[in-house]
Amino acid sequence: MNITQRKLEIQRLVGADHIPKAIKRLMDFSTDFSKGRTDLKTIINISTGLNVLDEQQAKGGIEKSAFEEKRTALAKQILELTDEIERNF
């Protein structure tokens, strides 16, 4: 697959709310097309943020609207990083 096809795959995963799988694909995407470790650190931070958010939800420590807002922000970060990697490739 070329960079555009891989980017579209990540976008589809985010659109279908398959965020954990999108993060895995983004990690592969970054490894194949990025020139720096900064992107990997950003992906790790996104993944950590998702894990913390899921833990908060499981414990009932976050309201549904706040959960959805934060999850949407993480999804936006995935899409923005994907665009940035493609732009700099």
Secondary structure, DSSP 4 states (H G I P E B T S, - for coil): --HHHHHHHHHHHHHTT-HHHHHHHHHHHHHHH---HHHHHHHHHHHHHHHHHHHHHHTT-S-HHHHHHHHHHHHHHHHHHHHHHHHH-
